[in-house]
């Protein structure tokens, strides 16, 4: 439970750090407990002047959190939620996320890029790294492109399904209904779902018919069960984007992002937004 009105004085036991990492709660003025104390220590480690003996989230701490959020490019609201905690807990330098071809992206760096909610959950961060390594998305350029597409495909990490999708229904769907977009890179159209099913069955030994049937629930199943696996398959196996990005090395970043967007989305519309995140990713994933 949180108290959002700074004028309210009763102290409330703060949520745990684990629930904050999952995006299920946050710290605000009035909270008290070990989670507050830990966050004070984390801020101290980041160079901020904090009383590391005070277990209360007071107005002074709120202002320090706002300063930290602003410095990290986060929403400066003074609430210590999932994204802020992720950045606070990130002790990895911006150059150590890729060592000897092994990708190890932190939730903190994803939060600084602009990801939220689902993508920042610890299990999903772990799966993102596994898929990047398994599907050879393991150079700076390839990872930056993958993330720049994924942040738009997932509405900044808030969903693994297309916004028009409603499980079990085809009402108001587009002409590719009912196989709407699912996953970190949205898997769309019946042929792509069936191809992914065949890949999982024949290559991975996973005969999961729910990937393709019933059609009205396939999107939900892929989004819940294979959000990153399907994205890695589409990127590396199906669309061969790793090879294409390498071949486009002489092109400008703008042209390459346009080409990648054309393959991911089917049309290069809104590539300017994806280009913005590609350029931003270069300042975080150095």
Rosetta silent file (secondary structure, phi, psi, omega in degrees, C-alpha in Angstrom):
SEQUENCE: XXXXXXXXXXXXXXXXXXXXXXXXXXXXXXXXXXXXXXXXXXXXXXXXXXXXXXXXXXXXXXXXXXXXXXXXXXXXXXXXXXXXXXXXXXXXXXXXXXXXXXXXXXXXXXXXXXXXXXXXXXXXXXXXXXXXXXXXXXXXXXXXXXXXXXXXXXXXXXXXXXXXXXXXXXXXXXXXXXXXXXXXXXXXXXXXXXXXXXXXXXXXXXXXXXXXXXXXXXXXXXXXXXXXXXXXXXXXXXXXXXXXXXXXXXXXXXXXXXXXXXXXXXXXXXXXXXXXXXXXXXXXXX
SCORE:     score description
SCORE:     0.000 S_00000001
   1 L     0.000  138.336  178.649    0.000    0.000    0.000 S_00000001
   2 L  -122.175  151.992  173.193    1.258    3.468   -0.827 S_00000001
   3 L  -111.223  120.261 -173.212    0.250    6.933    0.314 S_00000001
   4 L   -95.136  -14.962 -178.811    0.392    9.419   -2.531 S_00000001
   5 L   -91.475  115.349 -175.215   -0.535   12.590   -0.660 S_00000001
   6 L   -61.872  -19.189 -176.789    2.603   14.169    0.797 S_00000001
   7 L   -81.727  -10.978 -178.925    0.554   15.825    3.525 S_00000001
   8 L   -82.131  130.932 -171.604   -0.485   12.507    5.039 S_00000001
   9 L   -96.872  -29.278 -175.842    1.741   11.628    7.961 S_00000001
  10 L   -58.415  139.578  179.677    1.079    7.997    9.003 S_00000001
  11 L   -82.641  141.090 -178.918    3.880    5.636    8.007 S_00000001
  12 E  -123.868  136.159  179.733    2.997    2.684    5.772 S_00000001
  13 E   -60.832  127.772 -175.125    5.054   -0.480    5.368 S_00000001
  14 L   -73.585  154.239  172.952    6.782   -0.238    2.004 S_00000001
  15 L   -65.689  163.319  178.678    6.422   -2.852   -0.733 S_00000001
  16 L   -78.835  159.978  176.240    9.313   -5.248   -1.226 S_00000001
  17 H   -62.824  -33.158 -179.644   11.983   -4.671   -3.826 S_00000001
  18 H   -62.767  -42.045  179.940   10.841   -7.888   -5.534 S_00000001
  19 H   -70.316  -31.719  176.967    7.326   -6.544   -6.123 S_00000001
  20 H   -68.791  -41.989  179.114    8.756   -3.273   -7.433 S_00000001
  21 H   -59.534  -33.525  179.997   11.048   -5.148   -9.862 S_00000001
  22 L   -78.852   -7.763 -179.061    7.980   -6.953  -11.220 S_00000001
  23 L    82.224   20.404 -176.222    6.242   -3.621  -11.786 S_00000001
  24 L   -99.629   -5.274 -179.488    3.542   -4.364   -9.220 S_00000001
  25 L  -163.812 -178.318 -177.952    4.218   -1.549   -6.746 S_00000001
  26 L  -159.572  165.429  176.025    6.364    1.500   -6.020 S_00000001
  27 E   -99.775  141.989  176.398    7.754    3.602   -3.177 S_00000001
  28 L  -150.138  173.933 -178.580    6.343    7.007   -2.336 S_00000001
  29 L   -56.441  128.702 -178.317    6.209    9.505    0.529 S_00000001
  30 L   111.101  -22.350  179.018    4.872    7.808    3.654 S_00000001
  31 E   -74.257  149.724  177.937    6.376    4.364    3.018 S_00000001
  32 E  -146.765  147.212  178.428    8.777    2.952    5.561 S_00000001
  33 L   142.653 -172.244 -174.978   10.893   -0.171    5.841 S_00000001
  34 H   -65.638  -32.787  179.744   13.924   -2.048    4.549 S_00000001
  35 H   -63.331  -39.813  177.788   13.152   -1.378    0.883 S_00000001
  36 H   -63.181  -45.134 -179.101   13.381    2.363    1.517 S_00000001
  37 H   -61.574  -42.337  178.876   16.665    1.898    3.347 S_00000001
  38 H   -62.892  -41.708 -179.904   18.106   -0.179    0.507 S_00000001
  39 H   -66.685  -34.848  174.699   17.133    2.433   -2.051 S_00000001
  40 H   -61.414  -42.052  179.459   18.794    5.130    0.027 S_00000001
  41 H   -66.159  -38.442  177.936   21.995    3.070   -0.020 S_00000001
  42 H   -64.326  -42.090  177.013   21.715    2.576   -3.781 S_00000001
  43 H   -63.471  -39.510  176.998   21.338    6.322   -4.283 S_00000001
  44 H   -60.280  -42.233  178.417   24.350    6.874   -2.040 S_00000001
  45 H   -64.604  -24.944  178.721   26.344    4.471   -4.235 S_00000001
  46 L   -87.819    1.833  175.528   25.324    6.550   -7.267 S_00000001
  47 L    99.342   10.719 -179.113   26.802    9.672   -5.664 S_00000001
  48 L   -96.890  144.904 -178.497   23.696   11.212   -4.088 S_00000001
  49 L   -80.690  108.285 -176.796   23.704   12.552   -0.543 S_00000001
  50 L  -133.088  145.170  171.527   21.340   10.308    1.424 S_00000001
  51 L   -80.442  106.440 -174.659   20.770    9.459    5.057 S_00000001
  52 L   -87.937   16.045  174.353   21.336    5.708    4.905 S_00000001
  53 L  -112.369   -7.912 -175.933   19.931    5.128    8.390 S_00000001
  54 L   -92.027  119.403 -177.924   16.474    6.562    7.709 S_00000001
  55 L   -91.099    8.825 -176.875   13.888    3.924    6.737 S_00000001
  56 E  -105.475  137.483  174.976   11.226    6.473    5.800 S_00000001
  57 L   -86.898   96.369 -176.339   10.437    7.715    2.297 S_00000001
  58 L  -105.590 -178.128 -177.445   10.115   11.412    3.074 S_00000001
  59 H   -63.227  -33.338  178.150    9.886   14.565    0.984 S_00000001
  60 H   -64.872  -43.788  178.368   13.661   14.967    1.007 S_00000001
  61 H   -64.666  -40.713  177.812   14.130   11.494   -0.447 S_00000001
  62 H   -55.727  -43.332 -179.579   11.426   12.185   -3.016 S_00000001
  63 H   -67.563  -35.222  176.436   13.378   15.212   -4.260 S_00000001
  64 H   -66.312  -42.208  178.525   16.594   13.190   -4.478 S_00000001
  65 H   -62.129  -42.000  178.273   14.759   10.517   -6.475 S_00000001
  66 H   -61.269  -40.156  178.166   13.402   13.195   -8.830 S_00000001
  67 H   -63.979  -43.611  178.531   16.929   14.495   -9.365 S_00000001
  68 H   -63.206  -45.065 -179.983   18.187   10.976  -10.085 S_00000001
  69 H   -59.767  -45.227 -179.811   15.320   10.283  -12.492 S_00000001
  70 H   -61.780  -41.277 -179.297   15.964   13.483  -14.411 S_00000001
  71 H   -66.933  -26.102 -177.244   19.673   12.708  -14.711 S_00000001
  72 L   -99.533    4.436  178.823   18.898    9.245  -16.104 S_00000001
  73 L    77.654   19.362  178.087   16.267   10.344  -18.616 S_00000001
  74 L   -94.710  167.675  174.736   13.377    8.833  -16.652 S_00000001
  75 L   -64.287  121.385 -174.642   10.051   10.429  -15.802 S_00000001
  76 L   -89.558   79.452 -176.433   10.885   12.771  -12.916 S_00000001
  77 L  -113.349   -7.039  178.725    7.870   12.169  -10.687 S_00000001
  78 L    82.483   -2.008  174.981    9.518   11.291   -7.362 S_00000001
  79 L   -93.998  133.999 -177.637    7.947    7.828   -7.199 S_00000001
  80 E   -97.959   90.861 -178.008   10.458    4.994   -7.012 S_00000001
  81 L  -106.002 -161.382 -172.424    8.972    2.387   -9.303 S_00000001
  82 H   -56.246  -50.767 -176.508   10.163   -0.421  -11.528 S_00000001
  83 H   -66.066  -42.996 -179.551   12.179    1.618  -14.036 S_00000001
  84 H   -64.165  -43.187  177.729   13.847    3.796  -11.409 S_00000001
  85 H   -63.001  -39.875  179.763   14.810    0.776   -9.303 S_00000001
  86 H   -59.126  -42.696  179.564   16.182   -0.977  -12.385 S_00000001
  87 H   -70.788  -38.586  177.803   18.508    1.930  -13.105 S_00000001
  88 H   -60.924  -39.683 -175.783   19.466    2.232   -9.433 S_00000001
  89 H   -82.985   -7.188 -177.558   20.397   -1.449   -9.272 S_00000001
  90 L   -80.273  112.374  178.008   22.404   -1.372  -12.497 S_00000001
  91 L  -105.580    2.385 -178.331   26.108   -1.518  -11.663 S_00000001
  92 L   -83.213  136.233  176.962   27.190   -2.505  -15.171 S_00000001
  93 L   -71.598  163.406 -178.043   29.016    0.077  -17.289 S_00000001
  94 L   -70.933   -7.603  179.513   27.607    1.045  -20.675 S_00000001
  95 L  -108.772   -3.891 -175.962   30.443   -0.839  -22.388 S_00000001
  96 L   -99.974    6.913 -179.223   30.267   -4.107  -20.420 S_00000001
  97 L   -79.172  -13.464  178.685   26.927   -5.403  -21.686 S_00000001
  98 E  -134.370  107.273 -177.438   28.637   -7.124  -24.626 S_00000001
  99 E  -128.829  122.247 -179.890   31.843   -9.027  -23.866 S_00000001
 100 L    53.857   39.923  176.935   33.435  -11.514  -26.272 S_00000001
 101 L    76.941    9.281  178.862   30.230  -11.707  -28.280 S_00000001
 102 E  -106.231  123.498 -178.013   28.043  -12.508  -25.249 S_00000001
 103 E   -86.336  131.734  176.472   25.075  -10.206  -24.660 S_00000001
 104 L  -142.362   76.555 -177.786   24.195   -9.329  -21.062 S_00000001
 105 L   -81.550  136.613  178.364   21.684   -6.475  -21.137 S_00000001
 106 L   -96.820  157.820  175.365   20.429   -5.149  -17.799 S_00000001
 107 H   -61.371  -33.485 -179.524   16.945   -3.978  -16.899 S_00000001
 108 H   -62.757  -40.841  179.420   18.468   -0.619  -16.023 S_00000001
 109 H   -71.116  -36.499  175.340   19.735   -0.021  -19.531 S_00000001
 110 H   -63.083  -39.614  178.820   16.419   -1.089  -21.003 S_00000001
 111 H   -65.247  -40.425  178.859   14.676    1.370  -18.681 S_00000001
 112 H   -65.200  -30.849  177.138   16.980    4.188  -19.759 S_00000001
 113 H   -71.540  -27.778  178.712   16.120    3.432  -23.388 S_00000001
 114 L   126.782    3.166  177.254   12.426    3.772  -22.528 S_00000001
 115 L   -72.448  152.303 -179.653   11.175    0.228  -21.902 S_00000001
 116 L  -138.078  175.722  163.743    8.611   -0.330  -19.134 S_00000001
 117 H    45.235 -108.630 -172.414    6.512   -2.962  -17.393 S_00000001
 118 H   -57.469  -47.097 -174.519    6.607   -6.400  -19.109 S_00000001
 119 H   -66.203  -26.621 -178.425   10.016   -6.050  -20.706 S_00000001
 120 H   -85.378   -8.313  177.536   11.607   -4.947  -17.407 S_00000001
 121 L   -59.682  136.369 -176.052   10.421   -8.002  -15.454 S_00000001
 122 H   -51.236  -42.715 -179.243   13.501   -9.984  -14.327 S_00000001
 123 H   -64.990  -35.368 -179.624   12.429  -13.192  -16.098 S_00000001
 124 H   -75.117  -33.152  175.059   11.865  -11.316  -19.356 S_00000001
 125 H   -64.409  -42.298  177.582   15.229   -9.554  -19.161 S_00000001
 126 H   -61.427  -42.547 -179.379   16.864  -12.970  -18.734 S_00000001
 127 H   -69.115  -37.148  176.391   14.936  -14.354  -21.703 S_00000001
 128 H   -57.782  -45.813 -179.934   15.843  -11.371  -23.870 S_00000001
 129 H   -65.159  -41.601  178.769   19.520  -12.048  -23.257 S_00000001
 130 H   -59.151  -46.323 -177.146   19.133  -15.767  -23.935 S_00000001
 131 H   -68.196  -40.597  177.332   17.416  -15.141  -27.246 S_00000001
 132 H   -57.856  -42.673 -179.657   19.911  -12.491  -28.358 S_00000001
 133 H   -73.272  -39.862 -178.255   22.737  -14.940  -27.774 S_00000001
 134 H   -69.082  -33.259 -176.204   20.929  -17.968  -29.215 S_00000001
 135 L  -106.679   24.785  170.969   19.864  -16.177  -32.396 S_00000001
 136 L    57.944   28.935  171.674   23.174  -14.383  -33.009 S_00000001
 137 L   -89.480   69.016 -164.969   21.849  -10.910  -32.245 S_00000001
 138 L  -134.785   32.840  166.697   25.202  -10.351  -30.638 S_00000001
 139 L  -123.845  160.981 -178.693   26.885   -7.295  -32.124 S_00000001
 140 H   -56.879  -46.486 -176.661   26.324   -3.721  -31.036 S_00000001
 141 H   -63.654  -44.439 -177.693   24.634   -2.786  -34.306 S_00000001
 142 H   -66.435  -42.364  178.972   22.318   -5.802  -34.383 S_00000001
 143 H   -64.034  -42.922  179.589   21.263   -5.409  -30.753 S_00000001
 144 H   -59.982  -43.263  178.369   20.584   -1.702  -31.223 S_00000001
 145 H   -65.518  -41.874 -179.657   18.364   -2.428  -34.232 S_00000001
 146 H   -60.406  -45.166 -179.167   16.589   -5.262  -32.382 S_00000001
 147 H   -70.925  -37.912 -179.976   15.815   -3.027  -29.403 S_00000001
 148 H   -64.454  -34.253  175.134   14.805   -0.044  -31.550 S_00000001
 149 H   -75.868  -43.694 -175.855   12.226   -2.211  -33.292 S_00000001
 150 H   -63.698  -33.570 -177.745   11.136   -3.986  -30.120 S_00000001
 151 H   -68.566  -29.840  175.748   10.416   -0.832  -28.163 S_00000001
 152 H   -82.360  -41.627 -178.951    7.870    0.242  -30.780 S_00000001
 153 H   -61.114  -31.195 -177.813    6.493   -3.264  -31.396 S_00000001
 154 L  -101.561   11.517 -176.483    5.773   -3.651  -27.657 S_00000001
 155 L    52.903   54.350  179.523    4.492   -0.102  -27.064 S_00000001
 156 L    63.993   32.083  175.290    7.545    0.636  -24.906 S_00000001
 157 L    86.500   10.948 -175.071    7.453   -2.747  -23.240 S_00000001
 158 L   -93.110  -13.240 -178.307    3.856   -2.580  -22.063 S_00000001
 159 L  -154.848  150.334  173.340    2.377   -5.382  -24.211 S_00000001
 160 L  -109.391   11.678  175.511    3.337   -8.452  -26.228 S_00000001
 161 E  -128.391  154.786  176.746    0.164   -8.364  -28.346 S_00000001
 162 L   -63.815  144.574 -172.567   -1.133   -5.995  -30.973 S_00000001
 163 L   -63.370  -26.640 -178.931   -3.518   -3.438  -29.515 S_00000001
 164 L   -80.840   -7.698 -173.799   -6.451   -4.528  -31.678 S_00000001
 165 L   -76.500  136.096  173.381   -6.203   -8.134  -30.484 S_00000001
 166 L  -135.758  115.066 -175.363   -8.898   -9.623  -28.255 S_00000001
 167 L   -52.014  129.714  176.542   -8.558  -13.341  -27.425 S_00000001
 168 L    84.364    1.416 -175.323  -11.271  -15.453  -29.027 S_00000001
 169 L  -130.201  154.531  172.991  -12.672  -12.655  -31.174 S_00000001
 170 L  -120.165    9.172 -178.582  -12.151  -11.257  -34.654 S_00000001
 171 L   -63.956  132.886  177.481  -14.234   -8.142  -34.179 S_00000001
 172 L    66.210   16.084  179.667  -12.596   -4.974  -35.527 S_00000001
 173 L   -79.028  162.411  176.494   -9.561   -6.920  -36.730 S_00000001
 174 L   -80.271 -174.217 -174.238   -7.545   -6.030  -39.807 S_00000001
 175 L   -71.681   -8.167  177.100   -7.439   -8.129  -42.980 S_00000001
 176 L   -96.806    9.452  178.905   -4.885  -10.508  -41.458 S_00000001
 177 L   -56.898  148.321    0.935   -7.302  -11.514  -38.695 S_00000001
 178 L   -96.718   13.001 -178.193   -7.225  -13.500  -36.568 S_00000001
 179 L   -87.218   74.047 -179.884   -3.427  -13.874  -36.600 S_00000001
 180 L   -76.322  172.707 -177.048   -2.605  -10.533  -35.015 S_00000001
 181 L   -65.842  138.506  177.484    0.816   -9.418  -33.861 S_00000001
 182 E  -145.083  139.691  173.247    2.421  -11.225  -30.907 S_00000001
 183 L   106.542  175.603 -179.709    5.832  -11.047  -29.280 S_00000001
 184 L   -62.167  -39.797  166.746    8.744   -8.668  -28.837 S_00000001
 185 L  -113.536  113.064 -166.504    8.862   -8.381  -32.630 S_00000001
 186 L   -60.864  116.256  173.591    5.241   -8.870  -33.602 S_00000001
 187 E   -78.724  122.381 -174.613    4.620  -12.151  -35.357 S_00000001
 188 L  -136.249  155.196  179.343    1.733  -11.487  -37.765 S_00000001
 189 L    80.369  145.534 -177.247   -0.166  -13.326  -40.539 S_00000001
 190 H   -59.428  -43.875 -177.704   -1.180  -16.997  -40.669 S_00000001
 191 H   -60.064  -38.288  179.854    1.813  -18.118  -42.761 S_00000001
 192 H   -69.094  -39.322  177.006    4.253  -16.730  -40.198 S_00000001
 193 H   -63.203  -43.056 -179.064    2.494  -18.452  -37.298 S_00000001
 194 H   -68.482  -36.673  177.774    2.521  -21.767  -39.171 S_00000001
 195 H   -66.592  -39.850  177.535    6.176  -21.330  -40.124 S_00000001
 196 H   -65.884  -39.906  175.878    7.083  -20.621  -36.500 S_00000001
 197 H   -58.085  -48.281 -178.883    5.120  -23.705  -35.425 S_00000001
 198 H   -62.022  -38.860  177.982    7.028  -25.843  -37.939 S_00000001
 199 H   -63.405  -47.423 -179.612   10.341  -24.417  -36.743 S_00000001
 200 H   -62.419  -37.303 -179.144    9.550  -25.152  -33.090 S_00000001
 201 H   -73.570  -49.527 -171.030    8.435  -28.687  -33.981 S_00000001
 202 H   -84.388  -29.442 -177.521   11.145  -29.654  -36.446 S_00000001
 203 L  -101.915  -40.631 -176.964   14.134  -27.762  -35.041 S_00000001
 204 L   -96.245  -12.252 -178.772   13.383  -27.370  -31.344 S_00000001
 205 L    72.646   23.864 -179.968   11.393  -30.576  -30.883 S_00000001
 206 L  -111.566  103.039 -179.125    8.454  -28.654  -29.403 S_00000001
 207 L   -92.965   83.684 -175.537    5.165  -29.761  -30.983 S_00000001
 208 L  -111.337   93.651 -176.047    2.920  -27.018  -29.640 S_00000001
 209 H   -64.287  -20.421 -179.322   -0.205  -26.831  -31.787 S_00000001
 210 H   -65.448  -16.203  176.384   -1.459  -23.821  -29.822 S_00000001
 211 H   -61.384  -30.222 -175.791    1.024  -21.711  -31.778 S_00000001
 212 L  -123.706  -11.804 -177.395   -1.288  -21.975  -34.788 S_00000001
 213 L  -151.061  142.409   -5.358   -4.647  -23.258  -33.574 S_00000001
 214 L   -68.872  148.404 -172.529   -7.232  -22.209  -32.688 S_00000001
 215 H   -59.272  -33.100 -176.469   -6.446  -19.147  -34.725 S_00000001
 216 H   -74.694  -10.848  178.104   -8.321  -16.774  -32.415 S_00000001
 217 H  -117.926   -2.130 -178.111   -6.070  -17.704  -29.475 S_00000001
 218 H   -61.250  -41.133  179.791   -2.742  -18.216  -31.275 S_00000001
 219 H   -59.730  -47.167  179.576   -1.729  -14.596  -30.724 S_00000001
 220 H   -60.356  -42.488 -176.439   -2.351  -14.851  -26.994 S_00000001
 221 H   -67.100  -45.559  179.697   -0.411  -18.118  -26.731 S_00000001
 222 H   -64.284  -41.247 -179.983    2.652  -16.900  -28.605 S_00000001
 223 H   -62.775  -39.029 -177.319    2.668  -13.641  -26.642 S_00000001
 224 H   -81.241  -31.724 -170.072    2.481  -15.454  -23.312 S_00000001
 225 H  -107.158  -35.120 -174.335    4.772  -18.388  -24.080 S_00000001
 226 L  -131.484   42.539 -174.981    7.206  -17.367  -26.836 S_00000001
 227 L   -62.204  -34.414  179.617    7.433  -13.542  -26.928 S_00000001
 228 L   -96.143  -35.871  178.158   11.218  -13.558  -27.395 S_00000001
 229 H   -59.033  -45.645  179.521   11.651  -16.973  -29.028 S_00000001
 230 H   -64.670  -36.325  179.247    9.299  -15.976  -31.842 S_00000001
 231 H   -67.430  -43.036  177.936   11.118  -12.652  -32.203 S_00000001
 232 H   -63.402  -42.130  177.768   14.516  -14.340  -32.415 S_00000001
 233 H   -61.642  -48.359 -178.817   13.204  -16.836  -34.969 S_00000001
 234 H   -60.828  -44.731 -174.881   11.655  -14.127  -37.114 S_00000001
 235 H   -65.110  -50.912 -170.587   14.752  -11.922  -36.908 S_00000001
 236 H   -94.667  -44.925 -174.225   17.471  -14.474  -37.589 S_00000001
 237 H   -85.882  -50.525 -171.708   15.886  -17.533  -39.209 S_00000001
 238 H   -81.134  -54.096 -176.616   12.870  -16.239  -41.108 S_00000001
 239 L   -91.306  -12.042  178.603   13.736  -12.690  -42.168 S_00000001
 240 L    55.074   40.080 -176.276   17.528  -13.174  -42.024 S_00000001
 241 H   -69.654  -29.134  176.391   17.911   -9.694  -40.592 S_00000001
 242 H   -59.021  -47.266  179.897   21.285  -10.419  -39.013 S_00000001
 243 H   -66.517  -41.785 -178.059   22.763  -11.108  -42.456 S_00000001
 244 H   -65.190  -42.529  179.224   20.919   -8.224  -44.061 S_00000001
 245 H   -61.174  -38.500  176.427   22.050   -5.712  -41.447 S_00000001
 246 H   -63.622  -40.389 -178.389   25.635   -6.800  -42.048 S_00000001
 247 H   -71.759  -22.207 -179.993   25.187   -6.372  -45.781 S_00000001
 248 L   -91.285   11.870 -177.609   23.724   -2.899  -45.252 S_00000001
 249 L   -52.176  -37.481  179.380   26.793   -1.695  -43.345 S_00000001
 250 L   -70.228  -14.125 -176.814   27.688    0.898  -46.035 S_00000001
 251 L   -78.649  163.159  173.617   24.234    2.498  -45.722 S_00000001
 252 L   -70.704  160.559  176.768   23.302    5.318  -43.376 S_00000001
 253 H   -59.605  -39.280 -179.591   21.594    4.469  -40.101 S_00000001
 254 H   -61.205  -45.555 -179.894   18.437    6.077  -41.432 S_00000001
 255 H   -66.954  -38.672 -179.701   18.365    3.882  -44.543 S_00000001
 256 H   -67.045  -44.538  177.989   19.131    0.737  -42.562 S_00000001
 257 H   -61.444  -38.179  178.010   16.390    1.423  -40.008 S_00000001
 258 H   -63.423  -41.813  179.599   13.981    2.069  -42.892 S_00000001
 259 H   -65.831  -43.785  179.808   14.923   -1.270  -44.459 S_00000001
 260 H   -64.116  -43.619  179.623   14.588   -3.149  -41.180 S_00000001
 261 H   -61.691  -38.437  179.173   11.225   -1.502  -40.453 S_00000001
 262 H   -59.627  -38.195 -179.632    9.986   -2.453  -43.914 S_00000001
 263 H   -78.673  -42.879 -177.877   10.674   -6.122  -43.131 S_00000001
 264 H   -68.233  -44.899 -173.576    9.453   -6.083  -39.526 S_00000001
 265 H   -97.422  -20.086 -176.924    6.308   -4.065  -40.132 S_00000001
 266 L    96.861  -21.497  175.343    5.665   -4.803  -43.800 S_00000001
 267 L  -145.011  149.978 -176.202    5.890   -1.099  -44.649 S_00000001
 268 L   -84.673   16.891  178.702    8.555    1.437  -43.602 S_00000001
 269 L   -64.173  149.028 -178.264    6.041    3.834  -42.029 S_00000001
 270 L    64.988   16.232 -179.812    7.014    5.257  -38.616 S_00000001
 271 H   -64.514  -24.113  179.008   10.646    4.324  -39.215 S_00000001
 272 H   -61.528  -38.117  177.928   11.609    7.806  -37.991 S_00000001
 273 H   -66.791  -41.236  178.566   10.458    6.877  -34.478 S_00000001
 274 H   -67.815  -34.217  175.508   12.431    3.647  -34.608 S_00000001
 275 H   -63.776  -39.463  178.725   15.432    5.588  -35.879 S_00000001
 276 H   -58.265  -42.745 -179.556   15.142    7.867  -32.842 S_00000001
 277 H   -75.777  -29.387  174.109   15.443    4.874  -30.535 S_00000001
 278 H   -63.308  -45.355  179.896   18.253    3.381  -32.586 S_00000001
 279 H   -65.596  -39.419  177.898   20.210    6.611  -32.154 S_00000001
 280 H   -64.704  -38.263 -179.428   19.337    6.743  -28.460 S_00000001
 281 H   -60.923  -28.411  179.285   20.485    3.151  -28.023 S_00000001
 282 H   -67.105  -23.650  179.644   23.946    4.158  -29.219 S_00000001
 283 H   -85.716  -12.143 -177.532   24.286    6.425  -26.169 S_00000001
 284 H  -110.721  -44.373  179.555   23.387    3.578  -23.771 S_00000001
 285 L  -101.788   79.417 -171.663   24.725    0.438  -25.446 S_00000001
 286 L   -85.561    0.000    0.000   28.169    1.735  -26.308 S_00000001
